[in-house]
Amino acid sequence: MKKWVKGCLIASGVLMAAGAIMVSIGVTAGGVDIWERIRGGEYSLYRDEDGIYWGDFDKFDARGDKEFFRQDEPVYNGDFSKTLSVSPENLKKLDLEIERGMVNVEESYDDKIHVEGENVRKAQWYVKGDELKVKVKDRKNDSGTFYLYLPDGIKFQEIEADTGMGSLYIAKAAADSMEVSVDMGEMHADSLEADRTSIDVGMGYAYAEEIKTGTLDVEVDMGSVDVTAEASGNINMECGMGEITADLSGSQDDYSINLDGNGSFEIGGESYSGLGVSRSEATPGKQQLKINCDMGSVTVYFAE
């Protein structure tokens, strides 16, 4: 089954369950303060291995802490400012995991790695071997911000960033391999540089102002991706019911283009849509641009 189909089924089931729960809560609670509690993050709808239920945020949140955070490392909250003792050149991997909350990755003011928190609910960071792991779990996205400051010029072998329902901002990041996953949150990047770049979006949003990469893989289920990229290798795009907008370097003649799917395509100003779109413009020896779109839309512009 296609990922976007699974997403549709899951989303519809969750929304139906949410509606039923909202009605029952409204009846039992008389509607008093319920929406204020929802907006404030005090109450919410949650799903775990036992099913879907409505409950107090803090009680549910505590249940998941043991799985999300390492128990042998400290968890910080509130306001803090720390400098990591590890030498940046000894790190090969950066792993960011944001369940909720806001995380900003910015340039350090010196040659060290620093972390800061402003009204952060829960955050953890630690070094395991040659890997720096950062985990952030907040009540909601506008309640606090976690800052990670990296020295100018640092390049990892691998960067993995997983944004659940949180918000991630990256001023600049470089790696051999870069994987960004956005479930229901959002990601904004000013500059990404890698040999291999992968952006995977579920129901969220990802925007990259500048990507310099070898290969580029973009996959969207029901969300949206907007990228400007200079890729020296092949480009693959997979779109379910979402939307992909890409500004690519060079001209359309620089690419061997293959389109497939039932969605809507706009490539270099030309539109293709309808059931069973299949189009191939083969140019041997040039970059491959392969686009599959099920029921969404893909728009590609070229710099020249």
C-alpha positions in Angstrom: 0.0 0.0 0.0 1.3 3.5 -0.9 2.5 5.6 2.0 0.0 8.4 1.2 -2.9 5.9 1.2 -1.9 4.7 4.6 -1.7 8.4 5.6 -5.2 9.0 4.4 -6.6 6.0 6.3 -4.8 6.9 9.5 -5.7 10.6 9.3 -9.4 9.8 8.6 -9.5 7.4 11.5 -7.8 9.8 13.9 -10.1 12.6 12.9 -13.2 10.5 13.4 -12.0 9.4 16.8 -11.2 13.0 17.7 -14.6 14.1 16.7 -16.3 11.5 18.8 -14.1 12.3 21.8 -14.7 16.0 21.4 -18.5 15.5 21.4 -18.4 13.3 24.5 -16.1 15.8 26.3 -18.4 18.7 25.4 -21.4 16.9 26.8 -19.7 15.8 30.0 -17.8 19.0 30.7 -20.5 21.3 29.5 -18.0 23.0 27.1 -16.5 25.0 30.0 -12.9 26.1 29.2 -12.3 23.1 27.0 -11.1 25.0 24.0 -8.8 27.2 26.2 -7.3 24.0 27.6 -6.7 22.6 24.1 -5.1 25.8 22.9 -2.9 26.0 26.0 -1.7 22.4 25.5 -3.2 21.2 28.8 -5.3 18.6 27.0 -4.9 16.9 23.8 -5.6 13.7 21.7 -2.9 11.0 21.9 -2.2 7.7 20.4 0.1 5.0 21.8 0.3 1.2 21.7 -2.8 0.9 23.7 -5.0 3.0 21.4 -6.3 6.5 21.0 -7.4 8.5 24.0 -8.0 12.0 25.3 -6.2 13.1 28.4 -4.0 15.4 30.5 -0.9 16.3 28.6 1.5 16.0 31.5 0.3 12.6 32.6 0.6 11.3 29.0 3.9 13.0 28.4 5.5 11.4 31.4 4.6 8.0 30.0 6.7 8.5 26.9 9.7 10.1 28.5 11.3 6.8 29.4 11.3 5.8 25.7 12.2 9.2 24.3 15.0 10.2 26.7 18.1 8.3 27.8 17.7 7.5 31.5 21.4 7.8 32.2 21.7 11.4 30.8 20.3 14.6 32.4 17.2 16.3 31.0 17.2 20.1 31.1 14.3 22.5 31.2 13.6 26.3 31.5 16.5 28.6 30.6 20.0 27.3 30.3 23.3 27.9 28.5 26.0 25.2 28.1 29.2 24.6 26.2 30.0 21.1 25.1 33.4 19.8 26.0 33.8 17.6 22.9 36.0 18.8 20.1 33.9 19.4 17.0 36.4 17.6 14.7 35.8 14.4 16.7 32.1 14.3 15.7 31.0 12.4 12.6 27.2 12.3 13.1 24.5 14.8 14.2 21.2 13.3 15.2 18.3 15.8 15.9 15.0 14.4 17.3 12.2 16.9 17.9 8.9 15.5 19.1 7.4 19.0 19.8 8.9 22.4 20.3 11.2 24.7 18.4 14.8 24.0 17.6 17.2 26.5 15.9 20.6 25.3 14.5 22.8 28.4 14.0 26.5 29.4 13.7 28.6 29.5 16.8 30.3 32.6 17.9 33.6 30.6 18.4 35.1 27.2 17.5 33.0 25.4 20.1 29.5 23.8 20.2 27.0 25.5 22.5 23.4 24.8 23.5 21.0 27.3 24.9 17.4 27.1 26.0 14.7 29.7 26.4 11.6 28.4 28.3 12.3 24.9 27.1 10.1 22.2 28.6 12.4 19.2 28.2 15.7 18.8 26.3 18.6 16.4 26.3 21.9 16.2 24.5 24.8 13.9 24.8 27.8 12.5 22.9 27.9 8.8 22.2 31.2 7.8 20.5 31.4 10.2 17.5 27.7 11.1 17.5 26.0 14.1 19.0 22.4 13.5 19.8 19.9 16.2 20.6 16.3 15.5 21.8 13.6 18.1 22.4 10.1 17.6 23.7 8.0 20.6 24.4 4.3 21.2 25.2 3.7 23.1 22.0 5.7 24.8 19.3 5.5 28.4 20.5 6.3 27.8 24.2 10.1 27.7 24.1 13.2 27.5 21.8 16.2 25.3 21.9 19.4 26.6 20.2 22.3 24.5 18.9 25.3 26.5 17.9 27.8 24.8 15.5 31.2 26.2 14.5 31.6 27.7 11.0 33.0 25.1 8.6 32.0 22.0 10.5 31.0 19.1 8.3 29.6 15.8 9.5 29.6 12.5 7.8 25.9 12.2 8.5 23.1 14.4 9.7 19.7 13.0 10.6 16.9 15.4 11.6 13.5 14.0 12.6 10.8 16.5 13.3 7.5 15.0 14.6 5.2 17.9 15.5 8.0 20.4 16.1 9.6 23.2 14.2 13.2 23.1 13.0 15.3 26.0 11.6 18.7 25.4 10.1 20.8 28.4 9.2 23.6 26.3 7.7 24.6 22.6 7.8 27.0 20.4 5.8 27.4 16.6 5.7 28.3 13.8 3.4 24.8 12.4 3.9 21.8 14.5 5.1 18.4 13.1 5.9 15.5 15.3 7.0 12.2 13.8 8.1 9.1 16.0 8.9 6.0 14.2 10.1 3.4 16.9 11.1 5.8 19.7 11.9 7.9 22.1 9.8 11.5 22.6 8.7 13.1 25.8 7.3 16.7 25.7 6.1 18.7 28.6 4.7 21.6 26.5 3.4 22.2 22.8 3.2 25.2 21.1 1.6 25.7 17.4 1.1 26.8 14.7 -1.2 23.4 13.0 -0.7 20.3 14.9 0.5 17.0 13.3 1.4 13.8 15.2 2.4 10.8 13.1 3.6 7.6 14.9 4.6 4.4 13.3 5.9 1.7 15.9 6.6 4.1 18.7 7.4 6.0 21.4 5.5 9.7 21.7 4.5 11.4 24.7 2.9 15.0 24.9 1.8 16.2 28.2 0.4 19.5 26.7 -0.9 20.6 23.1 -1.4 24.0 22.2 -2.9 24.1 18.5 -3.3 25.1 15.5 -5.3 21.9 13.4 -5.4 18.5 14.7 -4.2 15.6 12.7 -3.1 12.3 14.4 -2.1 9.2 12.4 -0.9 5.9 13.9 0.2 2.8 12.1 1.4 0.2 14.8 2.2 2.4 17.7 3.1 4.3 20.3 1.1 8.0 20.8 0.1 9.5 23.9 -1.5 13.2 23.7 -2.4 15.8 25.6 -4.4 18.6 23.1 -5.3 21.8 22.8 -7.3 22.3 19.1 -7.8 25.2 17.5 -9.7 23.6 14.1 -9.5 20.2 12.5 -10.1 17.0 13.9 -8.7 14.1 11.7 -7.6 10.7 13.1 -6.4 7.8 11.1 -5.0 4.5 12.8 -4.3 1.3 11.3 -2.9 -1.5 13.8 -2.2 0.9 16.6 -1.3 2.7 19.3 -3.2 6.3 19.7 -4.3 7.8 22.9 -5.7 11.4 22.9 -6.9 13.7 25.5 -8.4 16.5 23.6 -10.1 19.8 24.9 -11.4 20.6 24.9 -15.1 18.2 24.5 -18.0 15.5 21.9 -18.8 17.8 20.5 -21.5 20.3 19.5 -18.8 18.0 16.8 -17.5 16.6 13.5 -18.7 13.0 13.8 -17.4 10.7 11.0 -16.6 7.1 11.7 -15.3 4.7 9.1 -14.0 1.4 9.1 -12.1 -2.1 10.5 -11.9 -1.3 13.9 -10.4 -0.6 17.3 -11.8 2.8 18.2 -13.3 4.2 21.6 -14.3 7.7 21.3 -15.7 9.4 24.3 -17.0 6.1 26.1 -17.8 4.5 23.1 -19.5 1.6 21.3 -17.8 0.7 17.6 -17.8 -2.2 16.1 -15.8 -4.8 13.4 -15.9 -5.0 9.7 -15.4 -1.9 7.7 -16.2 0.5 10.5 -17.1 3.6 8.9 -18.5 6.2 11.0 -20.2 9.9 10.6 -20.8 12.4 12.9 -22.3 15.6 10.9 -22.5 18.9 12.6 -22.9 21.7 10.0 -22.4 24.6 11.1 -20.3 22.8 14.0 -18.5 21.2 14.2 -15.1 18.1 12.2 -14.4 15.0 13.9 -13.1 12.5 11.3 -12.1 9.1 12.4 -10.8 6.2 10.2 -9.6 3.0 11.9 -8.5 -0.1 9.9 -7.4 -2.8 12.6 -6.7 -0.8 15.7 -5.7 1.0 18.3 -7.7 4.7 18.8 -8.7 6.0 22.1 -10.1 9.6 22.4 -11.4 11.3 25.6 -12.5 14.7 25.9 -14.1 17.2 28.7 -13.5 18.0 29.1 -17.2 
